[in-house]
Amino acid sequence: MLFEALAVYFIMPFPGSQRIPSLTAAYLLYQWRWPVRALAALVALAGLPDAVRHRNWRFGFVPALLLLVSLVAYAVNGVLAADAQFKQPTVVRMVPAASNAVALDRLVVGVEVAGEARAYPLQFIGYHHQVRDVIAGRPILVSYCTVCRTGRVFSPVVDGGVEAFRLVGMDRFNAMLEDATSGSWWRQANGEAVTGPRKGTRLEELPSRQVTLARWLALYPESRIMQADSQFLGEYAKDYAYERGTSRKQLTGTDTASWKEKSWVVGITIGDASTAFDWNRLERERVINAEVGGTPIVLALAADSASFFAFERPELATRFALRGDSLVTGATSYAFNGRGPAGTLRAINASQEFWHSWRTFQPATAKY
């Protein structure tokens, strides 16, 4: 019972479990789960004949204890298992805007590959944690962790093959995925295999945006939008508390003050350099001209106060301002997809996260 309980304690958000270095222990227990179970069964069977021969009033506890152990094992490997609590969609249904049933003010993770655009609402991927799809013939893995507020899009190709993943739990409050081929565990926040045979391998991250669906369709009107899976209608978030930061739940709630555990930041990594930008400051200033690792960037917040964009500035001296829904420098303006009469700005991946998540997985980050 203790073994079964510890196996799930270390890899799920129980009190204290995510604040200790439990990854190695969790993976060790998981890898040895069947040998330990077999040994425990053999020990029980070895003692059973003697217990039957000398049974007394205490022998009555044997069926009750066996039942209790069975219930604990079932709960740990069934009810409490991460992939049992957060199941994968039975079908990923993508439709054009004309057939869309998702509210336009819901947040989405938007992806554009080779001119083909798709949007994945947070209310769906926040429950599923990962959604597999193919865009322009390229397989993608759209992932989201509500406890970290991290949305990431990766290429699931590993060692030349398309890999399958399942949600196995979490470590340091971030979702952990297990690959089917090697059993390695991968961190959702950065796509890195952190334990197992593939430790140190990283998935390729693809460009993505977190914006409102209305904003995404304004930029990519031909985009297709993920729809609800009818099998999970009761699991999807109906209200906007999480998306708008009004939730005060312990794991997924938001701190309204700056630089607190659950405060929002926008994190940008370029090369080996990372910088966190305070969301409250971005709301006040709307556009920030800064540098990340010596690279000049511009970070802008749209009028809906939810959609944000980051681009590389052409030169350090080039500074942008906001004018309506455009980034403006001098007489030149650019749309939020980076396109303008003078060319296209290079988009930079920017992630809205809880501050505790960004600083945990980017320990050398600067604070703007």
N, C-alpha and C positions, 0 to 999 in steps of 0.2 A: 504493500500500500504506500509506504514511504517513497519507494522508487517511482511508482506511477505518479504520485503527487508532485515530486520534485521535477520529473520530466516535463510536466506542463507548467509548473511554477516558474522555472527559469526562462521560458520562452513566451510567456504571456504576461499582460500588464496587471499582475497581482501586487499588493503593497510591498514595496522594497525591491521587487525582482528586477526592475529596469534601471535601478540606480547602483547596482553592483556589477562587477565584471563577470557576468554569468554565461557569456557566449560559449566558452570552451566547455564548461560543465554541461550546458544544455546539449551541445552537439555530441559530447561523449556519451551522455545518457541515452540520447536518441539512437546513436549508432549501435550501442550495446543492448538495446531494449529487448530484442528477442533472445539472446543468450542469457540475460538476467532472468527473463520470464521462464525460460526453459529450466534453469537451475532452481528457481523457486518452486516450480512444479515438481521437479524430481525430489527436492527435499520434502515437500508435502507428501508425495506418494511413498517415499521411503519410511516416513513416520506413521503412515496410516495403518499398516497391519498391527503394529505394536499398540497403537491407540485403540484399535478395535478389540484386541485381546484383553486389554486392561481398562476398558472403558468404565467410567464412573460418571458422576454428575457433571463433571467438566466436559465430557465428550459431547454433551448437548450443544456446546458452543461451536463445535466444528462446522456444522452446516451453516450456522449464522455468519461465522467469520468468512467462510468460502463465498457466501452470497455477498457479503460486504466488499470483499476484495474484487469480486466480479463487477459489482456496481461501480466501484472506484475506477477500475480499468476501463469499463465502458464509457464512463463520463469523461475520463481523460482523453481517450482515443476516439470518442465519438462526439458527445455534446460539446466538450470544451476545446476540441481541436479547431485550430484557426480556419482550416479549409472547410470545416463543417458549419462554422458560424457564418462565414462569408463565402458563399458559393459562387462559382463561375456562371456567367450567363449561359443559358441553354442555346441561345441564338443571338448574334450581334446583328441587329436590324438597323441598317443605315438608309435614310430616306432623304429626298431633296426638300428644300424649304417649303414647297407647296404642300407637302404631306406631313410636315413636322407637327408634333403635338407637344413639344417641350416649350415652356414659357420663354419668351425672348429675353427676359431679364435674369435668367438662370446663368450661373457661371459654367463655362466649358473649358476644356483643354483642347485647343485647336492645333491641328497638324496639317502641313502642306508639303506634299512630296511630288516633284516633277509636274507641278501645275494642278495636281488633284488635292482638294482640301476636304478635311473631315473634322467634325466637332464631337467631343465626348463630354456630356454633362457631368458635373461633379456629383450631383445627386445619385447618379448611377455608378460611376467608377469609384466613388467614395465607399460604397458598399462592397462592390466586387473586388476592389483593391488592384486587380489587373484585368485587362481586356485585350484579347488578341484580335488583330485585324490585318488586312492586306491593303496597302495604298499604292496605286500605280505599279502593281506587281511586286511590291516590296513588303515583306512581313514586318509588323511592328508590335510592340508590347506597350500599351498605355497603362501606366500605373499611378496609383494615388494612395497616400497614407494620411488619413484624417487626423491622426494623433500628432503628426509632424507638419501637416498641411503642405506636403510635398507632392507635386505633380510632375511626373517624369515620363518621357517617351523614349523607349530604347529599341534598338534592333536586337531581336532574340537569336541572332545567328552566333553560334559559339563553335569554334574549331571547324568551321566550314559547313555546319549543319544547323537547321532551325531547331532550337531547343524548346522543350515544354517545361513550364514552371508551375508550381503550386504554392499557395500561401502556407507557410509552416509555423508562423508566429511572429514575434517581434523581439528586437534587442535594442536597448537604449531608446525605447519608444519609437522605433522605426520598423516598418513591416519587413519581414524576412521571407524570401522566396527560395524554394528548393528546386534545383534542376533535376529532371527525370533521368538523365544519363549518368551523372557521377554522384548525385546526392549532395552536391556542394550547396552551401547556403549563401544567398546573394542579398546585399543590402539595397533596399528600394531607393534610398536617398541619393545614391551615386552609382548604382549598377555594378558594384564591386562584389566579387566572391570573397567572403571574409573568413570562411572556414571550409574544409573539405579538399578534395583533390585539385580543384580548380582555384584554390585560394590565390588572390592577387590578380586574377583575370577581371577585366572590366567590359561590360556591355557598351557598345557605341550608343551615345545619347544623340537623339535626333532633335532638331529645332521644334519648339512648341510654344504656344502662347496661352495664358490664362486670361480670358476676357469674357464679357457677357456674350450670349448667343447673338443678340442684336448687333453688337459691334463686329463679331466674327462674320456674320452674313453681309454686313455693309462692306467689308473688305473682300469677302469671298462669297458672292451671291450664289455661285454654283455648288457650294459646299453641301455635303451630305451630313446628316445629323443622326447620332445614335439615339434610338428610341428605347423606352422601357421594355424590359423583358416581363411578360405577363406573369411569369412564375414567381416574381419577386416584388410585386407591387406593394406588399405590406412592409418591405424592408427599406425601400427608398425614402429619403428625407422628403417630407411633404412641405415643411416650412423652410424659411430662409435663414434661420438662426445661425447655422454654422457658416454659410456662405457670407453672410453680412457681418459676422463677428459679434453677434448679440448673445450667443450661447455662453453660459457660464459653467458648463459641465467640466468635471475635473480633468478629463483626458483631452477633450476636444474644444473646450471653451476658450475664449479670447480675453487677454488682459488689454484694457483700453489704454493704459499708460505705456510709455515707451521703454524698451530694453528690459522688460520683465520676461519671465519664463515663457508666457504665452502671448507676448506681443508679436505683432506682425512685422516682418522685415522683408525687403526684396534683396535677395542674394545674387551676386554676379561673380562668376569665376572666369578668369582669362589666364590661360597658362597655369602657373603655380600661384597666382595671386587671387585673393578673394576679398570682396568688400560687401558689407551688409548696410543697407539703406533703411532708415527708420520709416515705416509706413506713415506715421503721423506727420512727419516732416514732408514726405512726398505729397500728402493730401494738402498741406498748407502751400507748398511752393509749386506744385503741379508739374514742374519740369526741373531736372537737376543735371547740370553739366559738371562732370567729374572725370576722374581717372581711375582705372583699375589696373594695377600692375604696369603703369606707364602708358596704357592705352586710353585715349580720350573716348568717353562714352556719353550718351545722353539717355536719361531715364525720364519717361513722361507718363502722366496719368490722364486718362481721357475724362471727358465731362461727366461720365456716369460714375466716376469715383470708384470704379471697380476694375476697369480694363487698363492694363499698363503695358508699356513697350520699352525696349532698350535697343539702342543702335550704337554702332561705332561712329564717332564723329570723324569727318575726313581729315581734320587737322586740329591740333591743340587749340589754335586760336579761333576756330569755328565754334560759335556758341548758338544754341537754339533757344527759341521761345515758342510758346503755344499761341496759336491763333485759330480759334474754333477747334476743328478736328485735324489740324495740320501742325507739323513742326516747321518753324520758319527760321531761316537764317538769312539776313539781308533781304533781298528780293526773291529768294528761292524758297519754295515750300515743298514739303514732303508729306504724303499721306501716312497713316499709321502702319501701312504695310511696307514703308520705306521707299516707296516709288515717288519720283519727282521728275521735273523736266531736265534736271542736271544729272540724272542717273538714279541709282538705287542705293540707299544706305544699307550697310551690312548689318543684319539683325544679330542680336546677341541674346543667348538664352538668359532669362532672368526668372527667378523663382520666388514666389511669395511663400514664406515659411514662418513657423513659430521660431522665435529667437533661440529657444533652447535647442531646436533641431539644427539650425544653421551653424551655431557655434560648436555643437558637438561633432559634426561631420566636416566642418571647416575650422579646425581649432586655431589656425593661424590667421583667421579673418581680421580684416580691418573694420572699424566702425566709422561710417561716414558721418 
